[in-house]
Amino acid sequence: MWNHAITVAAAGATVYAGWQNRWISDDGLIAVRTVRQLLEGDGPVFNAGERVEANTSTAWTYLVALVSWVSRGDVAYVSVLLGLACTAGAVAFAVAGTALLRGGSRPLLPAGVLVVLALPPFWDFATSGLETGLVFLWTGASWWLLVRAAAGGPALPLVVVLGLAPLVRPELALVYPVFFGALLVLRWPGRRAAARWLALSLALPVAYQIFRMGYYGLLVPNTALAKEAGESRWARGLLYAGDTIWTYQLIGPLLAVIPLSLWVCRTRRDLVVSAAPLVAGILMLLYVLRVGGDFMHGRMMLPVLLLLLLPAMVLPLHLVTALACATVALWAVPCAMALRVPYGQAVGPDGISDERGFYVRWTGDPHPVTADPYVRAAADPLRAQDATGLHVPGRQPVPLRADRPARLAVAGDVLGTLGASFPLDVLVVDRLGLANPLGSHMAPACGRRVGHEKPLPDEYVFADHMDPGTPLTDERLRAEVGRIRGQLATAPFRDLLQAARAPMTPGRFWDNLIGAPARTALRFPTVNAPCPP
């Protein structure tokens, strides 16, 4: 009963801490608008008539859409509650899986789970409206299923769940081969059966990849292009990882429990199972370091820490493990109560932000769980139903092109809030590239925060969306817009925009499919000076 109580208490503590810090982020509102478009019948897009995959997690988009459709609830609030449920389920699966692995009748001690529960970023991203909770759930469920399969339980559920990895979050494809390989080592079924397992596991992600290429015309989500996920930024990555590790003094508790997760292994099976999440966690950490981390404090480090701590969630009672758990407990109290980033409720000097604190301060709401606090804080005067034309901040409104499927187009940088401020039939032009079929292909600008490195110049917005017959009094602007219009009329740019905006037909789907590699690789230089090597 003690061992079961640890699982229940850990899940309960997760629900309590997550609820006390409930919120939805501006990026979460991006997913909310996509879900609303999907439920309205416009497809999985951010703007009606423009096929752009603005959400990184395919599984999260459709899961939120399904629950919102069944419940008929506010999509933003549904995503908050769903994230909390996923996070609590993840902790329950993680602890239950490790308890099953350790087996026996000896009482278990909460070790790694204390590290997870004591981290303030874990409380923040238990909700947030982002797919982080689903990432946690997939990780915890995969771990529990792997332990069960290693103990002689069914293998097919694990095979199917593992296949969802790239749909939950693309970088989870790094975890997939490690867990799948551990399954094959522990339960080798023969070549033919292994091939069937592989085919079953990959069927859904391969099918979706074909859909992505044909529907969106790209190999990856548009967010991967906007954030240049293929680039190497090791220095930034080290800075980002250190921002989490040093803020919460994590070296001590990690060294106290992770080595013990291997030391307590009694059999080869235990060792193989315990090593799988450790190897996967190291691979995920290398990925975070390579891409430069994120602009949200702690967000991308949390899945790494969860993986590394899975085999140490609970440890069998022993003098050594008791001392380790006591050490973790002594760290957990000050961590939960006092350790915080020095740039609370703001963007730090390195471009990393206390994301929840920032938006709590900006909205003036301690728990902004719907779009309303964001819309009120933005106080955009263009919410009037009779507004028309193209509106770019700091510029005079101009007529919109006749071939745009909207009466009103509004450009801006805070995409989630902007999308929530206007009806679904208004074209929201993202100047940072996440939902922009053109801006995501711009080369990164220098000196910008991670994830905000593609500020599309106003000249491109005018050239792409303004009525060609509009007179411009600014000679420099008129000349630059004319030059860019000529650039957009060339073959690669014309194909890029048609892939997103031309009516979807079988021929369009095929052209998008075969042209996806070249389209994904297309980049055009910024108007700024080139970045130093």
Secondary structure, DSSP 8 states (H G I E B T S, - for coil): -HHHHHHHHHHHHHHHHHHHT--B-HHHHHHHHHHHHHHHTS-S-SBTTB-----S-HHHHHHHHHHHHHH---HHHHHHHHHHHHHHHHHHHHHHHHHHHH-SSS-EEE-HHHHHHT-HHHHHTTSBTSTHHHHHHHHHHHHHHHHHHHTT--SHHHHHHHHTHHHH-GGGGGHHHHHHHHHHHHS---HHHHHHHHHHHHHHHHHHHHHHHHHTSSSS-HHHHHTTTTS--HHHHHHHHHHHHHHTT-HHHHHHHHHHHHHT--SHHHHHHHHHHHHHHHHHHHHHHHHT--SBTTTTHHHHHHHHHGGGSEEE--HHHHHHHHHHHHHHHHHHHT---TTTTSB-TTS-B-HHHHHHHHHT-SS--SSHHHHHHH--GGGSTT--EEE-TTS--B-B-TTSS-SEEEEES-HHHHHHHS-TTSEEEETTSTT-TTGGGB---TT--TT------HHHHHHHHB-TT---S-HHHHHHHHHHHHHHTSHHHHHHHHHHHS---HHHHHHHHHHHHHHHH--B--SS-----
